[in-house]
Amino acid sequence: AQLAWIALLLPLVLLLWRAGVRRYSAMGA
């Protein structure tokens, strides 16, 4: 069950992380 959750959440987390990095680098760095 947990593996299924991870498989579902991982792509979402990667997308959110990418968007966050983009936003952060666009803000100041």
N, C-alpha and C positions, 0 to 999 in steps of 0.2 A: 504493500500500500504506500509506504513512504517513498519507494523508488518512483512510483507513478507520480506522486506529488512533486518530487524533485524534477522529473522529466518535464512536467507541465510548467513548473515555475522557472526553471533555468533560463529558457529563451526570454521570458518576460524580464527576469532580473538583468540579463545581459542587455536587453534593449533599454531598460531604465537606466542602467549604469552608463551606457554609451551616451544617452541623452544628457545625463547629469554631467559627465565629463565635458561634453560639448558646451553645455551651458556655463560650466565653471571656467573653462578656458576662454570662452567668449566674454565672460564678465571681466576678468582681471588679468589672468596670466597671458 
